[in-house]
Amino acid sequence: MSSLNDRSSAPLEDLDNPLPARTSMSWPTVTVEAFRKLSPRVQWKNPVMFVVYLGSIVTSLLWVQALTGEGEAPTGFIFAIAIWLWFTVLFANAAEAMAEGRGKAQAAALRAARKRVFAKQLSEPRHDASWKPVPSDEIRTGMVVLVEAGDIVPADGEVIDGAASVDESAITGESAPVIRESGGDFSAVTGGTKVLSDWIVVRITANPGEAFLDRMIAMVEGAKRGKTPNEVALTILLVALTLIFLLVCVTLMPFSMFSAALNGESQIVSVTVLIALLVCLIPTTIGALLSAVGIAGMSRMMQANVLATSGRAIEAAGDVDVLLLDKTGTITLGTREAAAFLPAAGVDERARVDAAQLASLADETPEGRSIVVLAKQRYGLRGRDLAGSHPVPFSAHTRMSGVDIGTRQIRKGASDAIRQFVEGQSGRFPEDVTRMVTAIASRGGTPLVVAENERILGVIELKDIVKGGIKDRFADLRRMGIKTVMITGDNRLTAAALAAGAGVDDVLAEATPEDKLTLIRRYQADGRLVAMTGDGTNDAPALAQADVAVAMNSGTQAAKEAGNMVDLDSNPTKLLQVVEVGKQMIMTRGALTTFSVANDLAKYFAIIPAAFVATYPPLAALNIMGLHSPTSAVLSAVIFNALIIVALVPLALKGVRYRAEPAQKLLSRNLLIYGVGGVIAPFAGIKLIDLVLSPFL
């Protein structure tokens, strides 16, 4: 190293604290935020609640007028209506603030995890080149830095040389380290993670403020969340309903005046009562909670350690009807297990199995352990004495492992590696073993050849193992009307066998990047929404085409940029959970909308007779709830209208319970639970509030 290294007097700061618990805002903070959102610039963004906001202002002015002795209604009544209308607005603001608080707490945790570090900028892109310290906020795209054991990765980049164990807990919250190495699909590193062992040379791919962690902070800020298409459509519907009821209430005033002119005993309905009527009839419940539902959906996705680039991605996940899943690591365990011991011609069966187990005793890989277990289960081989033996661990260079016992050299490994081993000792590779190796490979298995000195003893067949419970998960998806497609590079025969065992609906075998892209486009041309996971550069085209594209955080930069979601845990099966979260958000919005519409219909029967009984005395016959007086009826409806928002905030934030059922069944359930409940709740609630208020009116 040159003297440039000696100039590094500043320590490389540590960043190994995992994310703190994600919490919501405290009630004092929520209250402050609720009042802060009373700004007209904030309120007009929600048309339904903006009408309530204007009604609060008008009734407040009418109360001030009433204090002068010229009120259109009793002063106390106007004051009570004004106060509860303000409460309605504040409760809606609080619901949104609580939802936003989750995202802000997550962003604050990420900011706390980000620290200023010093990078080792290399003079040349070589591990042994000289370097100089550069502050991380001065790093630019294209720079090449050295990151050694104990160092923090200063910015997002690609590993161009070396391999290292990396602690990503500061980003993902997972304590298990991962391997990052040059080449392949696991070369991307994230700024803020820590190298635990060895070294890597990294080419920086992001400038300060553009790194993955910075984008995370921006995206989890719920306040910056854009509305999804379904939300926009629902907002338009709510605005239309609000305008309709607004026109109805406006025309009721001249109608009341005309009636009073015809009948001298009739009274003109007051503006305060009309405002209360309007607020109770427009869909204030869903209008107050709609934004909270969307923000909470993104928060639930983040709690699952999946970063969604937009609310649109989550909503699309809820509408997905085709899932493309990679075989390895998603449907299968990703590690292979021993399934059979196949003997070479003229070899004693027990001698072959004995050698296979001896060669695997020092092999700590899942495959090696599975060979030992299979030998125990089928042949009772256990309690081996290896005194005086010399284990030969697996090496990426030799591609085999084994044990030396005296003059016995027992090896197992890839067929070409074992071929070189036996031929180096003047042995030969039998034709029958070559045929076995070919047959195993052709059906998607992995052949490991076992040899002792110059003699081939047989072949071990390793097979993919389908994950436990995955078949039940696919059955749940099928009940929801979602088609599952397994993508694999295996031949068609092997792929079909695995697909049948896993319970998927279809399979794409011998898949190439072009095949994946073509398949997605074909489904989309049929009007279906497609979801897919991927981690490699070769997955990027398909990820960019899919409606929901979950890229693995451990994958390449190209894959992460092509996807609209990033799984921080790099768990391909997370796609199933993503779909569940998306559907849960849509189910929650549908449930609250159903309740809100039913709720408004019920309030109609409570407040209309009370509002116009003075103008049309025969309307008293419609007071089926037996409310104390017109004043208590109107006030009770307004109070209930405000309190029901508070009661439904937990449901909006938590979401309705997810059920793997078809849309038609979910709709029927919503109509039964939230539709009927929305009708019953106002009758019971308004009557109860009326009983409480009646002694004071």
C-alpha positions in Angstrom: 0.0 0.0 0.0 1.2 3.5 -0.7 1.5 6.3 1.8 -2.0 7.4 0.8 -3.3 4.9 3.3 -1.4 6.5 6.1 -3.4 9.7 5.6 -6.6 7.9 6.9 -6.7 9.1 10.4 -10.5 9.3 10.6 -12.0 6.0 11.7 -14.5 4.2 9.6 -17.7 4.6 11.5 -19.8 1.6 12.5 -23.4 1.0 11.4 -24.5 -2.3 12.9 -27.6 -1.4 14.8 -30.8 -3.0 13.3 -33.9 -0.9 12.8 -35.7 0.0 16.0 -39.3 -1.1 16.5 -41.7 0.7 14.2 -44.2 2.5 16.2 -47.0 5.0 15.5 -47.3 8.6 16.7 -48.2 9.3 20.3 -51.7 10.8 21.0 -50.3 14.3 21.7 -48.5 14.2 18.4 -51.5 12.9 16.6 -53.6 15.7 18.1 -51.1 18.4 17.0 -51.0 16.9 13.5 -54.8 16.8 13.4 -55.0 20.6 14.1 -52.2 21.3 11.7 -54.2 19.6 8.9 -57.0 22.2 9.4 -55.2 24.3 6.9 -57.4 24.9 3.8 -54.6 23.8 1.5 -54.7 20.4 3.2 -58.5 20.1 3.5 -59.4 20.8 -0.1 -57.5 17.6 -1.2 -60.3 15.5 0.3 -63.5 16.9 -1.3 -65.9 15.1 1.1 -64.2 16.3 4.2 -63.8 19.7 2.7 -67.6 20.0 2.6 -67.6 19.1 6.3 -64.8 21.7 6.9 -66.9 24.4 5.2 -70.0 23.4 7.2 -68.0 23.7 10.4 -66.9 27.2 9.5 -70.5 28.3 8.5 -72.1 26.9 11.7 -69.4 28.6 13.7 -70.3 31.9 12.1 -74.0 31.3 12.7 -73.2 30.6 16.4 -71.4 34.0 16.6 -74.4 35.6 15.0 -76.7 33.8 17.5 -74.6 35.3 20.4 -75.8 38.8 19.2 -79.4 37.7 19.7 -80.2 37.3 16.0 -79.7 33.5 15.6 -81.7 31.4 13.2 -81.8 28.6 15.9 -81.1 28.3 19.6 -77.6 29.3 20.4 -76.7 26.2 22.3 -78.0 24.0 19.5 -75.9 25.8 16.9 -72.8 25.7 19.1 -73.2 21.9 19.7 -73.6 21.3 15.9 -70.5 23.4 15.2 -68.4 21.7 17.8 -69.2 18.2 16.6 -68.6 19.2 13.0 -65.2 20.4 14.0 -64.7 17.1 15.8 -65.6 15.2 12.7 -62.9 17.0 10.7 -60.4 16.6 13.5 -61.1 12.9 13.8 -60.6 12.4 10.1 -57.3 14.4 10.3 -56.3 12.2 13.2 -57.0 9.0 11.3 -54.8 10.2 8.5 -52.1 11.4 10.9 -52.0 8.1 12.7 -51.5 6.2 9.4 -48.8 8.7 8.2 -47.2 8.3 11.6 -46.2 4.7 10.8 -44.4 5.7 7.7 -42.7 8.6 9.4 -41.6 6.4 12.3 -40.1 4.0 9.7 -38.4 6.9 7.9 -37.0 8.2 11.2 -35.6 4.8 12.0 -33.9 4.6 8.7 -32.5 8.1 9.1 -31.1 7.1 12.5 -29.4 4.2 10.8 -27.7 6.4 8.2 -24.3 7.7 9.3 -21.4 9.5 7.6 -18.6 7.2 6.9 -15.2 7.3 5.1 -14.7 5.2 2.0 -11.4 3.9 0.7 -11.3 5.2 -2.9 -8.9 3.1 -5.0 -6.5 4.6 -7.4 -7.1 1.6 -9.7 -9.8 -1.0 -9.7 -7.6 -3.6 -7.9 -7.7 -4.9 -4.4 -4.0 -4.2 -3.9 -4.0 -0.7 -5.3 -3.4 2.4 -3.2 -6.4 4.2 -1.7 -7.3 7.5 0.0 -10.1 8.3 2.5 -13.2 10.0 1.0 -16.3 11.1 3.0 -19.3 9.2 1.9 -21.2 12.4 1.0 -18.5 13.2 -1.5 -18.7 9.8 -3.3 -19.9 9.9 -6.9 -21.2 7.3 -9.4 -18.4 5.4 -11.1 -15.9 5.7 -8.2 -14.2 2.4 -7.2 -13.8 1.7 -3.4 -12.3 -1.0 -1.3 -14.5 -2.4 1.5 -12.8 -4.7 4.0 -13.9 -6.6 7.1 -15.4 -4.2 9.6 -16.0 -1.4 7.0 -19.3 0.1 6.1 -20.4 0.0 2.5 -20.4 3.8 1.8 -23.0 3.8 -1.0 -24.9 1.6 -3.4 -22.8 -0.3 -5.8 -21.8 -3.4 -7.7 -19.1 -5.8 -6.6 -16.5 -6.0 -9.4 -13.9 -8.0 -7.5 -13.7 -10.3 -4.4 -16.3 -11.9 -2.2 -17.4 -11.1 1.4 -19.9 -11.8 4.1 -22.2 -8.8 4.5 -24.4 -7.9 7.5 -27.5 -6.2 6.0 -29.4 -6.0 9.3 -29.3 -2.2 9.3 -31.5 -2.3 6.2 -33.5 -5.6 6.3 -33.6 -6.2 10.1 -32.4 -9.8 9.5 -29.4 -10.9 11.5 -28.2 -13.6 9.2 -25.3 -12.4 7.0 -25.3 -12.8 3.2 -22.6 -13.4 0.6 -21.9 -10.7 -2.0 -19.5 -11.5 -4.8 -18.5 -10.2 -8.2 -20.4 -11.6 -11.2 -23.7 -13.4 -11.1 -26.9 -12.2 -9.5 -25.6 -11.4 -6.0 -23.2 -8.6 -6.8 -25.3 -5.6 -5.6 -24.4 -4.0 -2.3 -26.4 -1.4 -0.4 -25.0 1.6 1.3 -25.1 1.4 5.1 -24.5 -2.4 5.3 -21.4 -3.8 6.9 -18.7 -6.2 5.6 -18.1 -8.9 8.2 -15.3 -10.9 6.6 -12.9 -10.8 3.6 -13.0 -7.9 1.1 -14.8 -6.6 -1.9 -14.0 -4.0 -4.6 -17.2 -1.9 -5.3 -18.0 0.4 -8.2 -20.4 3.0 -6.9 -23.8 3.2 -8.8 -25.6 6.0 -6.9 -24.7 9.6 -5.9 -25.4 11.0 -2.4 -29.2 11.4 -1.9 -29.9 8.8 -4.7 -29.0 5.7 -2.8 -31.4 2.9 -2.0 -31.6 4.0 1.7 -32.5 7.5 0.6 -35.2 6.2 -1.7 -36.6 4.0 1.1 -36.9 7.1 3.3 -38.7 9.0 0.7 -41.1 6.2 -0.2 -42.1 5.2 3.3 -43.2 8.8 4.0 -46.9 8.2 3.9 -47.7 11.9 3.3 -46.1 11.7 -0.1 -48.1 8.7 -1.2 -50.0 9.2 -4.5 -53.6 7.9 -4.9 -54.1 4.7 -6.8 -56.5 4.4 -9.8 -59.1 2.7 -7.7 -58.8 5.4 -5.0 -59.2 8.1 -7.7 -62.3 6.3 -9.0 -63.8 5.9 -5.5 -63.0 9.6 -4.8 -64.9 10.6 -7.9 -67.9 8.5 -6.8 -67.8 10.1 -3.3 -67.6 13.6 -4.9 -70.6 12.7 -7.1 -72.6 11.6 -4.1 -71.6 14.7 -2.2 -72.7 17.0 -5.0 -76.0 15.2 -5.3 -76.8 15.6 -1.6 -75.5 19.1 -1.7 -78.0 20.0 -4.5 -80.8 18.2 -2.5 -80.1 20.1 0.7 -79.8 23.5 -1.2 -83.2 23.0 -2.8 -84.8 22.0 0.5 -84.5 25.6 1.8 -86.7 27.3 -0.8 -89.1 24.3 -0.6 -89.4 24.8 3.1 -89.9 28.6 2.7 -92.7 27.9 0.1 -94.4 25.5 2.5 -94.2 27.9 5.3 -95.8 30.6 3.2 -98.7 28.4 2.4 -99.2 27.3 6.0 -98.6 30.0 8.5 -98.0 27.5 11.3 -95.1 25.8 9.6 -91.5 26.8 10.4 -88.7 27.3 7.9 -85.9 24.7 8.4 -82.7 26.4 9.6 -79.4 26.6 7.8 -77.8 24.8 10.7 -80.1 21.8 10.4 -79.5 21.7 6.6 -75.8 21.6 7.2 -76.1 18.9 9.7 -78.3 17.0 7.3 -75.8 17.4 4.5 -72.9 16.2 6.7 -74.8 13.2 7.9 -75.9 12.1 4.4 -72.7 12.5 2.4 -70.2 9.6 2.7 -68.1 11.2 5.5 -67.1 7.8 7.0 -65.2 6.5 4.0 -64.2 10.0 3.0 -62.5 10.4 6.4 -60.8 7.0 6.3 -59.9 6.5 2.6 -56.5 8.1 2.9 -55.7 6.3 6.1 -56.6 2.9 4.4 -54.2 3.6 1.5 -51.3 4.8 3.7 -51.8 1.9 6.2 -51.6 -0.5 3.2 -48.2 0.8 2.3 -47.2 0.6 6.0 -48.3 -3.1 6.2 -46.2 -3.8 3.2 -43.2 -2.2 4.8 -43.8 -4.2 8.0 -43.5 -7.3 5.8 -40.1 -5.9 4.8 -41.3 -5.2 1.2 -40.7 -1.7 -0.2 -43.4 -0.6 -2.6 -42.4 2.2 -4.9 -46.0 3.4 -5.0 -49.5 2.6 -3.8 -50.4 1.6 -7.3 -48.1 -1.4 -6.9 -49.9 -2.6 -3.8 -53.3 -2.1 -5.4 -52.2 -4.0 -8.4 -51.0 -6.8 -6.1 -54.5 -7.0 -4.8 -55.9 -7.5 -8.3 -53.4 -10.0 -9.5 -54.8 -13.1 -11.1 -51.6 -14.8 -12.4 -48.5 -15.5 -10.3 -45.2 -16.4 -11.9 -42.9 -18.1 -9.4 -39.3 -19.3 -9.9 -38.9 -22.9 -8.9 -35.7 -22.8 -6.9 -36.0 -21.2 -3.5 -39.7 -20.5 -4.0 -41.4 -23.8 -4.7 -38.5 -25.9 -3.8 -36.2 -25.5 -0.8 -33.3 -24.4 -3.1 -31.1 -27.1 -1.6 -31.1 -30.6 -2.9 -31.3 -33.8 -0.9 -30.1 -37.3 -1.5 -32.8 -39.5 -3.0 -31.0 -42.7 -4.1 -27.6 -44.5 -4.3 -27.0 -46.0 -7.7 -24.3 -48.7 -8.0 -21.6 -49.0 -10.7 -21.4 -52.5 -12.3 -19.8 -55.1 -10.1 -19.8 -53.0 -6.9 -21.1 -54.3 -3.6 -24.1 -52.3 -2.5 -23.0 -51.8 1.1 -19.4 -50.9 0.1 -20.9 -48.2 -2.2 -23.1 -46.7 0.5 -20.4 -47.0 3.1 -18.0 -45.0 0.9 -20.7 -42.4 0.1 -21.4 -41.8 3.8 -17.7 -41.7 4.8 -17.1 -39.0 2.1 -20.0 -36.9 3.5 -19.3 -37.0 7.2 -17.1 -33.9 7.0 -19.5 -32.2 4.5 -21.6 -29.7 6.4 -23.7 -28.6 3.4 -27.4 -29.6 3.4 -26.6 -32.0 0.5 -23.8 -33.7 2.5 -25.9 -34.1 5.6 -28.8 -35.6 3.6 -26.4 -38.3 2.2 -25.4 -39.3 5.8 -29.1 -39.3 6.9 -30.2 -41.4 3.9 -27.4 -44.0 4.5 -28.6 -44.3 8.2 -32.3 -44.6 7.2 -31.9 -47.2 4.5 -28.8 -49.1 5.5 -28.5 -48.6 9.2 -25.0 -47.1 8.9 -24.2 -45.1 12.0 -21.6 -44.6 14.7 -18.6 -44.4 12.3 -15.1 -44.4 13.8 -12.9 -41.9 11.9 -9.9 -42.1 14.2 -6.8 -41.4 12.3 -8.7 -40.2 9.2 -8.1 -37.0 7.3 -11.2 -35.2 6.1 -11.0 -33.4 2.7 -13.5 -30.5 2.8 -15.3 -29.4 -0.3 -13.5 -26.8 -2.5 -14.8 -24.7 -5.3 -11.6 -25.5 -7.2 -11.7 -29.3 -6.8 -15.6 -29.5 -6.7 -15.4 -32.6 -4.5 -15.0 -33.6 -0.9 -14.1 -36.8 0.9 -11.9 -38.4 3.5 -8.5 -40.2 3.5 -8.3 -43.3 5.8 -4.9 -44.8 5.6 -4.3 -45.6 1.9 -8.0 -45.2 1.1 -8.8 -42.0 -0.7 -12.6 -41.7 -0.8 -14.1 -38.8 -2.8 -17.6 -37.7 -4.0 -18.3 -34.8 -6.3 -19.2 -33.6 -9.8 -18.8 -36.2 -12.5 -16.1 -34.4 -14.4 -14.1 -33.7 -11.2 -14.2 -37.4 -10.1 -13.3 -38.4 -13.7 -10.1 -36.4 -13.4 -9.5 -37.8 -9.9 -9.7 -41.5 -11.0 -8.0 -41.0 -14.3 -5.1 -39.3 -12.5 -4.6 -42.6 -10.7 -4.7 -44.6 -13.9 -8.4 -45.6 -13.4 -11.3 -45.3 -15.9 -14.8 -43.8 -15.9 -17.2 -46.6 -16.7 -19.8 -46.2 -19.5 -22.7 -47.3 -17.3 -21.8 -44.6 -14.8 -21.8 -42.0 -17.6 -25.3 -43.2 -18.6 -26.5 -42.9 -15.0 -25.1 -39.3 -14.7 -26.8 -38.3 -18.0 -30.1 -39.9 -17.0 -30.2 -38.1 -13.6 -29.3 -34.8 -15.1 -32.0 -35.2 -17.8 -34.7 -35.5 -15.2 -33.6 -32.5 -13.3 -31.6 -34.2 -10.6 -28.0 -33.6 -9.6 -25.6 -36.5 -9.9 -22.6 -36.9 -7.5 -20.2 -39.6 -8.3 -18.4 -41.6 -5.5 -14.9 -43.1 -6.0 -12.3 -44.8 -3.9 -8.8 -44.4 -5.2 -8.9 -45.3 -8.9 -12.3 -47.1 -8.8 -15.8 -45.6 -9.4 -18.3 -47.0 -6.9 -21.5 -45.4 -7.9 -23.7 -42.3 -8.2 -25.7 -40.4 -5.6 -28.9 -38.8 -7.0 -29.9 -35.4 -5.4 -33.4 -34.1 -6.0 -35.2 -30.8 -5.4 -37.5 -30.9 -2.4 -40.8 -29.2 -2.6 -41.4 -26.9 0.4 -43.8 -28.1 3.0 -47.2 -26.4 3.0 -46.6 -24.7 -0.4 -49.2 -26.9 -2.0 -51.8 -25.6 0.5 -50.8 -22.0 -0.2 -51.3 -22.6 -4.0 -54.7 -24.2 -3.2 -55.7 -21.0 -1.3 -54.6 -18.9 -4.3 -56.7 -21.1 -6.6 -59.7 -20.6 -4.4 -59.2 -16.8 -4.9 -59.1 -17.3 -8.6 -55.4 -16.8 -9.0 -53.5 -19.0 -11.4 -49.9 -20.1 -10.4 -47.2 -20.7 -13.0 -43.9 -22.3 -12.1 -40.8 -21.0 -14.1 -37.8 -23.3 -14.3 -34.9 -24.1 -16.5 -35.5 -27.8 -16.0 -36.6 -30.0 -18.9 -40.3 -30.5 -19.5 -40.5 -34.0 -17.9 -38.8 -32.9 -14.7 -40.8 -29.6 -14.6 -44.1 -31.4 -15.0 -43.3 -33.8 -12.1 -42.3 -31.0 -9.8 -45.4 -28.9 -10.8 -47.7 -31.8 -10.0 -46.1 -32.3 -6.6 -46.3 -28.6 -5.8 -49.8 -28.2 -7.0 -49.2 -25.3 -9.4 -51.6 -24.8 -12.3 -49.1 -24.4 -15.1 -45.4 -24.6 -15.8 -42.9 -22.9 -18.1 -40.0 -25.3 -18.6 -36.6 -24.6 -20.1 -37.4 -20.9 -19.6 -35.3 -18.2 -21.2 -35.6 -14.4 -20.5 -37.5 -14.1 -23.9 -39.9 -16.9 -22.9 -40.7 -15.2 -19.6 -41.4 -11.9 -21.4 -43.6 -13.6 -24.0 -45.6 -15.4 -21.4 -46.3 -12.3 -19.4 -47.4 -10.4 -22.5 -49.7 -13.2 -23.5 -51.5 -13.1 -20.2 -51.7 -9.3 -20.2 -53.2 -9.4 -23.7 -55.9 -11.6 -22.3 -56.7 -8.8 -19.7 -55.0 -10.5 -16.7 -52.7 -8.9 -14.1 -49.4 -10.6 -13.7 -47.1 -10.7 -10.7 -43.5 -12.0 -10.8 -40.4 -12.3 -8.6 -36.8 -12.1 -9.9 -33.3 -11.2 -8.8 -31.1 -11.5 -11.9 -30.3 -9.2 -14.8 -31.9 -11.8 -17.0 -35.1 -11.3 -15.1 -35.2 -7.5 -15.6 -37.2 -7.5 -18.9 -39.9 -9.7 -17.4 -40.0 -7.7 -14.2 -40.4 -4.4 -16.1 -43.3 -6.0 -18.1 -45.1 -7.5 -15.1 -47.9 -5.6 -13.4 -46.4 -6.5 -9.9 -42.7 -7.0 -10.0 -41.0 -8.0 -6.7 -37.2 -7.7 -7.0 -34.9 -9.3 -4.5 -32.7 -6.9 -2.5 -29.9 -9.4 -2.9 -30.2 -9.3 -6.7 -28.7 -7.1 -9.3 -29.2 -3.4 -9.6 -31.0 -4.0 -13.0 -33.5 -6.2 -11.3 -34.3 -3.8 -8.5 -34.7 -0.9 -11.0 -37.0 -2.9 -13.1 -39.3 -4.0 -10.3 -42.0 -1.9 -8.6 -41.3 -3.6 -5.2 -38.1 -4.6 -3.5 -38.2 -7.5 -0.9 -35.6 -6.5 1.7 -35.5 -10.1 3.0 -34.8 -11.5 -0.5 -37.3 -14.3 0.0 -39.0 -15.3 -3.2 -42.0 -16.7 -1.4 -42.8 -13.2 -0.2 -44.7 -12.7 -3.4 -47.6 -14.7 -1.9 -47.6 -12.4 1.1 -47.5 -9.3 -1.2 -50.7 -10.5 -2.9 -52.3 -11.1 0.5 -51.5 -7.5 1.7 -52.7 -6.0 -1.6 -56.0 -7.9 -1.4 -56.4 -7.0 2.3 -56.1 -3.3 1.4 -58.8 -3.6 -1.2 -60.9 -5.7 1.1 -60.6 -3.1 3.8 -61.6 -0.3 1.5 -64.5 -2.2 0.2 -65.7 -3.1 3.7 -65.5 0.5 4.9 -67.2 1.8 1.7 -70.1 -0.7 2.2 -70.4 0.3 5.8 -70.4 4.0 5.0 -73.1 3.8 2.3 -75.3 1.6 4.5 -74.6 3.9 7.4 -75.7 7.0 5.5 -79.0 5.3 4.5 -79.8 4.5 8.1 -79.0 8.1 9.2 -81.4 9.3 6.5 -84.4 7.8 8.4 -83.2 9.3 11.6 -82.6 12.9 10.6 -85.0 13.6 7.7 -88.2 13.3 9.9 -86.6 15.4 12.7 -85.3 18.1 10.3 -88.6 18.8 8.6 -91.2 17.9 11.2 -91.6 21.6 12.0 -92.3 22.3 8.3 -94.4 19.1 7.8 -95.9 18.0 11.1 -97.2 14.7 9.6 -93.5 13.6 9.2 -93.6 12.9 13.0 -95.1 9.5 12.1 -91.8 8.5 10.5 -90.0 8.9 13.9 -89.8 5.1 14.1 -86.8 5.4 16.5 -88.8 7.3 19.1 -86.2 10.1 19.4 -86.8 12.6 22.2 -87.2 15.7 20.0 -86.2 17.1 16.6 -83.2 18.9 18.2 -81.9 15.8 20.0 -82.4 13.7 16.8 -80.3 16.1 14.6 -77.6 16.5 17.3 -77.5 12.7 18.0 -77.0 12.0 14.3 -74.2 14.5 14.0 -72.5 13.2 17.1 -72.8 9.6 15.9 -71.4 10.7 12.5 -68.3 11.9 14.2 -67.8 9.1 16.7 -68.2 6.3 14.1 -65.0 7.6 12.4 -63.1 7.1 15.7 -64.6 3.6 16.1 -63.4 2.6 12.6 -59.9 4.0 12.7 -58.4 0.7 14.1 -60.1 -1.2 11.3 -58.7 1.2 8.7 -55.2 0.9 10.1 -55.1 -2.8 10.8 -57.3 -3.9 7.8 -60.0 -6.6 7.7 -58.9 -10.1 8.3 -57.5 -11.7 5.1 -59.5 -14.6 3.7 -58.5 -16.7 0.7 -61.9 -16.6 -1.0 -63.2 -15.6 -4.5 -64.3 -12.0 -5.0 -68.0 -13.0 -5.2 -67.9 -14.6 -1.8 -66.0 -11.7 -0.3 -68.5 -9.3 -1.7 -71.4 -11.3 -0.1 -69.6 -11.4 3.2 -69.0 -7.7 3.1 -72.6 -7.0 2.3 -73.7 -9.3 5.2 -71.3 -8.0 7.9 -70.6 -4.4 6.9 -73.8 -3.7 4.9 -76.2 -5.0 7.6 -73.9 -3.7 10.3 -73.8 -0.3 8.7 -77.6 -0.2 8.8 -78.0 -1.4 12.3 -75.2 0.6 14.0 -76.7 4.1 13.3 -80.1 3.1 14.7 -78.6 1.7 17.9 -76.0 4.5 18.2 -78.2 7.4 17.5 -80.9 6.1 19.9 -78.3 5.6 22.7 -76.9 9.2 22.2 -80.5 10.5 22.1 -81.2 8.9 25.5 -78.0 10.5 26.9 -78.9 14.0 25.5 -82.6 14.1 26.3 -82.2 15.1 30.0 -80.2 18.2 28.9 -82.5 19.4 26.1 
